[in-house]
Amino acid sequence: MLGLSFEKMLIAGLIAVIVIGPRRLPHYAQKLGELIRMFRAQLTTAQTRAAQSVGAEDWESLDPRRYDPRRIVREALHEPAPDPAPAPDPAEAGDRAVVTGSSGHPRRKA
């Protein structure tokens, strides 16, 4: 509880009684109670809104059990391999030439 022990809260309460005085203490205690009730109501409202905006169906889509590596590998190994692309026929390749020389003076040989 914010690092406050019972003894520290008791000392803080005694100091408040001495500083505030016995006549004004009930008024300040009532205000403190209202402040705590208001804070709890705000907290409850925020929790309700958060629960509504982040519904259970959103969390189900992020379930880490769906991403089991063993299952992913098993499914990948059981899928059929795609057919390899046919190799191009060298006769249909068109004009091909062997380039010799340097990049400044290329020589093409058919």
VMD Tcl script that builds the backbone (N, CA, C; Angstrom):
set m [mol new atoms 330]
animate dup $m
set s [atomselect $m all]
$s set {name element resname resid chain x y z} {
  {N N MET 1 A 0.851 -1.185 0.000}
  {CA C MET 1 A 0.000 0.000 0.000}
  {C C MET 1 A 0.887 1.235 0.000}
  {N N LEU 2 A 1.530 1.505 -1.073}
  {CA C LEU 2 A 2.391 2.669 -1.278}
  {C C LEU 2 A 3.534 2.730 -0.276}
  {N N GLY 3 A 3.928 1.600 0.271}
  {CA C GLY 3 A 5.039 1.562 1.208}
  {C C GLY 3 A 4.709 2.124 2.576}
  {N N LEU 4 A 3.431 2.290 2.878}
  {CA C LEU 4 A 3.034 2.821 4.183}
  {C C LEU 4 A 2.666 1.668 5.101}
  {N N SER 5 A 3.308 1.616 6.240}
  {CA C SER 5 A 2.937 0.616 7.233}
  {C C SER 5 A 1.851 1.196 8.132}
  {N N PHE 6 A 1.304 0.346 8.996}
  {CA C PHE 6 A 0.250 0.795 9.900}
  {C C PHE 6 A 0.769 1.885 10.835}
  {N N GLU 7 A 2.007 1.737 11.286}
  {CA C GLU 7 A 2.576 2.721 12.213}
  {C C GLU 7 A 2.720 4.092 11.547}
  {N N LYS 8 A 3.161 4.109 10.294}
  {CA C LYS 8 A 3.324 5.384 9.589}
  {C C LYS 8 A 1.975 6.061 9.364}
  {N N MET 9 A 0.949 5.270 9.031}
  {CA C MET 9 A -0.376 5.865 8.837}
  {C C MET 9 A -0.938 6.386 10.157}
  {N N LEU 10 A -0.667 5.689 11.250}
  {CA C LEU 10 A -1.127 6.139 12.563}
  {C C LEU 10 A -0.465 7.461 12.939}
  {N N ILE 11 A 0.823 7.581 12.694}
  {CA C ILE 11 A 1.539 8.834 12.993}
  {C C ILE 11 A 1.013 9.965 12.112}
  {N N ALA 12 A 0.766 9.691 10.821}
  {CA C ALA 12 A 0.219 10.720 9.932}
  {C C ALA 12 A -1.165 11.148 10.401}
  {N N GLY 13 A -1.972 10.206 10.880}
  {CA C GLY 13 A -3.298 10.543 11.407}
  {C C GLY 13 A -3.215 11.397 12.655}
  {N N LEU 14 A -2.298 11.085 13.548}
  {CA C LEU 14 A -2.128 11.886 14.767}
  {C C LEU 14 A -1.664 13.301 14.431}
  {N N ILE 15 A -0.764 13.422 13.481}
  {CA C ILE 15 A -0.304 14.754 13.066}
  {C C ILE 15 A -1.466 15.531 12.452}
  {N N ALA 16 A -2.319 14.848 11.657}
  {CA C ALA 16 A -3.479 15.519 11.063}
  {C C ALA 16 A -4.439 15.993 12.143}
  {N N VAL 17 A -4.647 15.182 13.185}
  {CA C VAL 17 A -5.533 15.590 14.285}
  {C C VAL 17 A -4.973 16.816 14.980}
  {N N ILE 18 A -3.684 16.859 15.183}
  {CA C ILE 18 A -3.069 17.999 15.876}
  {C C ILE 18 A -3.116 19.245 14.994}
  {N N VAL 19 A -2.780 19.115 13.716}
  {CA C VAL 19 A -2.714 20.280 12.831}
  {C C VAL 19 A -4.114 20.794 12.491}
  {N N ILE 20 A -5.028 19.895 12.135}
  {CA C ILE 20 A -6.372 20.316 11.718}
  {C C ILE 20 A -7.214 20.734 12.914}
  {N N GLY 21 A -7.099 20.006 13.960}
  {CA C GLY 21 A -7.876 20.336 15.158}
  {C C GLY 21 A -9.130 19.488 15.241}
  {N N PRO 22 A -9.649 19.331 16.456}
  {CA C PRO 22 A -10.804 18.445 16.639}
  {C C PRO 22 A -12.104 18.996 16.056}
  {N N ARG 23 A -12.219 20.305 15.896}
  {CA C ARG 23 A -13.474 20.853 15.355}
  {C C ARG 23 A -13.582 20.668 13.846}
  {N N ARG 24 A -12.475 20.818 13.130}
  {CA C ARG 24 A -12.516 20.714 11.663}
  {C C ARG 24 A -12.254 19.296 11.161}
  {N N LEU 25 A -11.817 18.401 12.028}
  {CA C LEU 25 A -11.474 17.044 11.603}
  {C C LEU 25 A -12.665 16.290 10.999}
  {N N PRO 26 A -13.877 16.318 11.570}
  {CA C PRO 26 A -14.995 15.601 10.931}
  {C C PRO 26 A -15.302 16.109 9.517}
  {N N HIS 27 A -15.190 17.408 9.311}
  {CA C HIS 27 A -15.447 17.969 7.978}
  {C C HIS 27 A -14.420 17.444 6.972}
  {N N TYR 28 A -13.138 17.447 7.340}
  {CA C TYR 28 A -12.093 16.964 6.433}
  {C C TYR 28 A -12.185 15.453 6.230}
  {N N ALA 29 A -12.593 14.723 7.251}
  {CA C ALA 29 A -12.772 13.277 7.102}
  {C C ALA 29 A -13.905 12.984 6.127}
  {N N GLN 30 A -14.973 13.780 6.200}
  {CA C GLN 30 A -16.093 13.605 5.274}
  {C C GLN 30 A -15.643 13.904 3.842}
  {N N LYS 31 A -14.871 14.974 3.651}
  {CA C LYS 31 A -14.374 15.319 2.315}
  {C C LYS 31 A -13.448 14.221 1.776}
  {N N LEU 32 A -12.614 13.661 2.667}
  {CA C LEU 32 A -11.720 12.584 2.247}
  {C C LEU 32 A -12.532 11.359 1.826}
  {N N GLY 33 A -13.575 11.033 2.572}
  {CA C GLY 33 A -14.444 9.911 2.203}
  {C C GLY 33 A -15.116 10.125 0.860}
  {N N GLU 34 A -15.603 11.350 0.605}
  {CA C GLU 34 A -16.224 11.659 -0.688}
  {C C GLU 34 A -15.211 11.545 -1.823}
  {N N LEU 35 A -13.987 11.997 -1.568}
  {CA C LEU 35 A -12.934 11.912 -2.579}
  {C C LEU 35 A -12.619 10.453 -2.911}
  {N N ILE 36 A -12.547 9.613 -1.889}
  {CA C ILE 36 A -12.259 8.197 -2.119}
  {C C ILE 36 A -13.404 7.540 -2.879}
  {N N ARG 37 A -14.660 7.853 -2.526}
  {CA C ARG 37 A -15.809 7.295 -3.244}
  {C C ARG 37 A -15.806 7.733 -4.710}
  {N N MET 38 A -15.494 9.005 -4.956}
  {CA C MET 38 A -15.450 9.511 -6.323}
  {C C MET 38 A -14.343 8.801 -7.114}
  {N N PHE 39 A -13.187 8.609 -6.486}
  {CA C PHE 39 A -12.076 7.927 -7.148}
  {C C PHE 39 A -12.457 6.486 -7.485}
  {N N ARG 40 A -13.113 5.791 -6.565}
  {CA C ARG 40 A -13.537 4.412 -6.824}
  {C C ARG 40 A -14.560 4.352 -7.954}
  {N N ALA 41 A -15.483 5.314 -7.993}
  {CA C ALA 41 A -16.481 5.338 -9.065}
  {C C ALA 41 A -15.807 5.564 -10.419}
  {N N GLN 42 A -14.838 6.474 -10.461}
  {CA C GLN 42 A -14.103 6.724 -11.710}
  {C C GLN 42 A -13.342 5.473 -12.140}
  {N N LEU 43 A -12.741 4.788 -11.177}
  {CA C LEU 43 A -11.986 3.576 -11.477}
  {C C LEU 43 A -12.908 2.480 -12.005}
  {N N THR 44 A -14.062 2.327 -11.406}
  {CA C THR 44 A -15.025 1.328 -11.869}
  {C C THR 44 A -15.508 1.653 -13.280}
  {N N THR 45 A -15.778 2.927 -13.546}
  {CA C THR 45 A -16.211 3.341 -14.883}
  {C C THR 45 A -15.118 3.065 -15.916}
  {N N ALA 46 A -13.883 3.374 -15.566}
  {CA C ALA 46 A -12.776 3.135 -16.496}
  {C C ALA 46 A -12.597 1.641 -16.756}
  {N N GLN 47 A -12.732 0.815 -15.720}
  {CA C GLN 47 A -12.605 -0.629 -15.912}
  {C C GLN 47 A -13.717 -1.160 -16.807}
  {N N THR 48 A -14.926 -0.666 -16.624}
  {CA C THR 48 A -16.052 -1.107 -17.446}
  {C C THR 48 A -15.842 -0.714 -18.903}
  {N N ARG 49 A -15.409 0.505 -19.137}
  {CA C ARG 49 A -15.160 0.959 -20.517}
  {C C ARG 49 A -14.043 0.152 -21.165}
  {N N ALA 50 A -12.985 -0.122 -20.399}
  {CA C ALA 50 A -11.876 -0.905 -20.948}
  {C C ALA 50 A -12.328 -2.319 -21.285}
  {N N ALA 51 A -13.154 -2.909 -20.441}
  {CA C ALA 51 A -13.647 -4.264 -20.712}
  {C C ALA 51 A -14.539 -4.280 -21.945}
  {N N GLN 52 A -15.321 -3.224 -22.158}
  {CA C GLN 52 A -16.193 -3.166 -23.329}
  {C C GLN 52 A -15.403 -2.927 -24.610}
  {N N SER 53 A -14.387 -2.083 -24.544}
  {CA C SER 53 A -13.638 -1.760 -25.757}
  {C C SER 53 A -12.674 -2.868 -26.159}
  {N N VAL 54 A -12.207 -3.644 -25.212}
  {CA C VAL 54 A -11.295 -4.747 -25.501}
  {C C VAL 54 A -12.034 -6.031 -25.162}
  {N N GLY 55 A -12.976 -6.386 -25.989}
  {CA C GLY 55 A -13.812 -7.546 -25.729}
  {C C GLY 55 A -13.027 -8.844 -25.756}
  {N N ALA 56 A -13.663 -9.910 -25.311}
  {CA C ALA 56 A -13.018 -11.221 -25.249}
  {C C ALA 56 A -12.669 -11.731 -26.640}
  {N N GLU 57 A -13.482 -11.390 -27.644}
  {CA C GLU 57 A -13.182 -11.870 -28.992}
  {C C GLU 57 A -11.878 -11.275 -29.524}
  {N N ASP 58 A -11.528 -10.072 -29.095}
  {CA C ASP 58 A -10.248 -9.493 -29.509}
  {C C ASP 58 A -9.084 -10.272 -28.907}
  {N N TRP 59 A -9.232 -10.687 -27.673}
  {CA C TRP 59 A -8.161 -11.433 -27.011}
  {C C TRP 59 A -8.047 -12.842 -27.572}
  {N N GLU 60 A -9.163 -13.427 -28.021}
  {CA C GLU 60 A -9.104 -14.770 -28.586}
  {C C GLU 60 A -8.283 -14.789 -29.868}
  {N N SER 61 A -8.307 -13.712 -30.619}
  {CA C SER 61 A -7.512 -13.672 -31.847}
  {C C SER 61 A -6.020 -13.574 -31.548}
  {N N LEU 62 A -5.654 -13.166 -30.343}
  {CA C LEU 62 A -4.247 -13.046 -29.963}
  {C C LEU 62 A -3.790 -14.193 -29.072}
  {N N ASP 63 A -4.541 -15.281 -29.037}
  {CA C ASP 63 A -4.229 -16.408 -28.170}
  {C C ASP 63 A -2.909 -17.044 -28.607}
  {N N PRO 64 A -1.905 -17.092 -27.740}
  {CA C PRO 64 A -0.607 -17.649 -28.148}
  {C C PRO 64 A -0.661 -19.146 -28.421}
  {N N ARG 65 A -1.680 -19.845 -27.946}
  {CA C ARG 65 A -1.777 -21.282 -28.210}
  {C C ARG 65 A -2.051 -21.560 -29.679}
  {N N ARG 66 A -2.553 -20.562 -30.394}
  {CA C ARG 66 A -2.779 -20.740 -31.828}
  {C C ARG 66 A -1.464 -20.806 -32.587}
  {N N TYR 67 A -0.401 -20.305 -32.028}
  {CA C TYR 67 A 0.876 -20.201 -32.722}
  {C C TYR 67 A 1.876 -21.217 -32.186}
  {N N ASP 68 A 1.448 -22.457 -32.019}
  {CA C ASP 68 A 2.319 -23.524 -31.546}
  {C C ASP 68 A 3.313 -23.860 -32.656}
  {N N PRO 69 A 4.613 -23.731 -32.410}
  {CA C PRO 69 A 5.595 -23.970 -33.472}
  {C C PRO 69 A 5.546 -25.403 -34.008}
  {N N ARG 70 A 5.249 -26.372 -33.144}
  {CA C ARG 70 A 5.187 -27.757 -33.617}
  {C C ARG 70 A 4.057 -27.934 -34.623}
  {N N ARG 71 A 2.917 -27.319 -34.351}
  {CA C ARG 71 A 1.783 -27.434 -35.265}
  {C C ARG 71 A 2.091 -26.731 -36.584}
  {N N ILE 72 A 2.724 -25.570 -36.513}
  {CA C ILE 72 A 3.047 -24.819 -37.729}
  {C C ILE 72 A 3.996 -25.619 -38.618}
  {N N VAL 73 A 5.027 -26.242 -38.010}
  {CA C VAL 73 A 5.982 -27.036 -38.791}
  {C C VAL 73 A 5.293 -28.266 -39.364}
  {N N ARG 74 A 4.455 -28.924 -38.566}
  {CA C ARG 74 A 3.745 -30.112 -39.029}
  {C C ARG 74 A 2.867 -29.772 -40.229}
  {N N GLU 75 A 2.138 -28.667 -40.157}
  {CA C GLU 75 A 1.283 -28.276 -41.273}
  {C C GLU 75 A 2.106 -27.906 -42.500}
  {N N ALA 76 A 3.257 -27.271 -42.286}
  {CA C ALA 76 A 4.098 -26.889 -43.424}
  {C C ALA 76 A 4.684 -28.120 -44.105}
  {N N LEU 77 A 5.015 -29.161 -43.323}
  {CA C LEU 77 A 5.594 -30.361 -43.917}
  {C C LEU 77 A 4.547 -31.212 -44.636}
  {N N HIS 78 A 3.309 -31.133 -44.233}
  {CA C HIS 78 A 2.266 -31.941 -44.856}
  {C C HIS 78 A 1.685 -31.287 -46.105}
  {N N GLU 79 A 1.962 -30.036 -46.327}
  {CA C GLU 79 A 1.457 -29.374 -47.530}
  {C C GLU 79 A 2.253 -29.857 -48.736}
  {N N PRO 80 A 1.594 -30.088 -49.865}
  {CA C PRO 80 A 2.343 -30.511 -51.053}
  {C C PRO 80 A 3.219 -29.363 -51.561}
  {N N ALA 81 A 4.386 -29.754 -52.047}
  {CA C ALA 81 A 5.313 -28.750 -52.574}
  {C C ALA 81 A 4.766 -28.204 -53.887}
  {N N PRO 82 A 4.939 -26.924 -54.131}
  {CA C PRO 82 A 4.454 -26.366 -55.404}
  {C C PRO 82 A 5.275 -26.926 -56.562}
  {N N ASP 83 A 4.633 -27.060 -57.723}
  {CA C ASP 83 A 5.322 -27.563 -58.911}
  {C C ASP 83 A 6.404 -26.571 -59.316}
  {N N PRO 84 A 7.599 -27.092 -59.616}
  {CA C PRO 84 A 8.658 -26.164 -60.043}
  {C C PRO 84 A 8.338 -25.605 -61.426}
  {N N ALA 85 A 8.797 -24.409 -61.649}
  {CA C ALA 85 A 8.565 -23.757 -62.944}
  {C C ALA 85 A 9.362 -24.504 -64.012}
  {N N PRO 86 A 8.794 -24.663 -65.198}
  {CA C PRO 86 A 9.529 -25.374 -66.256}
  {C C PRO 86 A 10.758 -24.568 -66.679}
  {N N ALA 87 A 11.818 -25.301 -66.968}
  {CA C ALA 87 A 13.058 -24.649 -67.398}
  {C C ALA 87 A 12.859 -24.071 -68.795}
  {N N PRO 88 A 13.396 -22.891 -69.052}
  {CA C PRO 88 A 13.224 -22.298 -70.387}
  {C C PRO 88 A 13.998 -23.104 -71.431}
  {N N ASP 89 A 13.411 -23.217 -72.606}
  {CA C ASP 89 A 14.040 -23.937 -73.710}
  {C C ASP 89 A 15.098 -23.027 -74.331}
  {N N PRO 90 A 16.330 -23.512 -74.459}
  {CA C PRO 90 A 17.377 -22.639 -75.022}
  {C C PRO 90 A 17.094 -22.207 -76.458}
  {N N ALA 91 A 16.342 -22.997 -77.204}
  {CA C ALA 91 A 16.049 -22.614 -78.588}
  {C C ALA 91 A 15.101 -21.428 -78.633}
  {N N GLU 92 A 14.269 -21.287 -77.607}
  {CA C GLU 92 A 13.308 -20.193 -77.584}
  {C C GLU 92 A 13.845 -18.958 -76.864}
  {N N ALA 93 A 15.059 -19.008 -76.440}
  {CA C ALA 93 A 15.600 -17.911 -75.653}
  {C C ALA 93 A 15.799 -16.655 -76.480}
  {N N GLY 94 A 15.887 -16.782 -77.771}
  {CA C GLY 94 A 16.059 -15.600 -78.602}
  {C C GLY 94 A 17.523 -15.364 -78.901}
  {N N ASP 95 A 17.854 -14.157 -79.228}
  {CA C ASP 95 A 19.232 -13.832 -79.569}
  {C C ASP 95 A 20.055 -13.719 -78.299}
  {N N ARG 96 A 21.042 -14.577 -78.232}
  {CA C ARG 96 A 21.962 -14.500 -77.104}
  {C C ARG 96 A 23.356 -14.311 -77.670}
  {N N ALA 97 A 24.095 -13.510 -76.967}
  {CA C ALA 97 A 25.452 -13.249 -77.419}
  {C C ALA 97 A 26.382 -13.306 -76.230}
  {N N VAL 98 A 27.603 -13.702 -76.483}
  {CA C VAL 98 A 28.625 -13.719 -75.450}
  {C C VAL 98 A 29.365 -12.402 -75.553}
  {N N VAL 99 A 29.481 -11.729 -74.431}
  {CA C VAL 99 A 30.130 -10.428 -74.423}
  {C C VAL 99 A 31.537 -10.617 -73.877}
  {N N THR 100 A 32.520 -10.158 -74.652}
  {CA C THR 100 A 33.913 -10.208 -74.214}
  {C C THR 100 A 34.455 -8.800 -74.213}
  {N N GLY 101 A 35.637 -8.646 -73.739}
  {CA C GLY 101 A 36.239 -7.326 -73.688}
  {C C GLY 101 A 35.947 -6.654 -72.364}
  {N N SER 102 A 36.113 -5.363 -72.334}
  {CA C SER 102 A 35.889 -4.612 -71.098}
  {C C SER 102 A 34.560 -3.885 -71.192}
  {N N SER 103 A 34.179 -3.259 -70.092}
  {CA C SER 103 A 32.913 -2.533 -70.108}
  {C C SER 103 A 33.001 -1.296 -70.994}
  {N N GLY 104 A 34.200 -0.796 -71.204}
  {CA C GLY 104 A 34.371 0.368 -72.073}
  {C C GLY 104 A 34.315 0.000 -73.545}
  {N N HIS 105 A 34.789 -1.224 -73.904}
  {CA C HIS 105 A 34.823 -1.683 -75.292}
  {C C HIS 105 A 34.311 -3.116 -75.355}
  {N N PRO 106 A 32.986 -3.297 -75.249}
  {CA C PRO 106 A 32.474 -4.674 -75.298}
  {C C PRO 106 A 32.471 -5.215 -76.730}
  {N N ARG 107 A 32.676 -6.525 -76.861}
  {CA C ARG 107 A 32.598 -7.206 -78.148}
  {C C ARG 107 A 31.577 -8.321 -78.006}
  {N N ARG 108 A 30.618 -8.325 -78.889}
  {CA C ARG 108 A 29.575 -9.346 -78.833}
  {C C ARG 108 A 29.886 -10.423 -79.869}
  {N N LYS 109 A 29.785 -11.657 -79.407}
  {CA C LYS 109 A 29.984 -12.794 -80.299}
  {C C LYS 109 A 28.729 -13.637 -80.254}
  {N N ALA 110 A 28.243 -14.004 -81.384}
  {CA C ALA 110 A 27.023 -14.812 -81.456}
  {C C ALA 110 A 27.298 -16.266 -81.218}
}
mol reanalyze $m
mol bondsrecalc $m
mol representation Tube
mol addrep $m
